[in-house]
Amino acid sequence: MAQEIKEALLYDFNYNFFVANTMMANVRNVE
């Protein structure tokens, strides 16, 4: 159970990191 929670948190973190990077890249392209 703990392992599943760790994997879920890691997935959420990686997804949020990817979204943040994509948004930052879009902001740079707009300027």
Buried (B, 14 or more C-beta within 10 A) or exposed (E): EEEEEEEEEEEEEEEEEEEEEEEEEEEEEEE
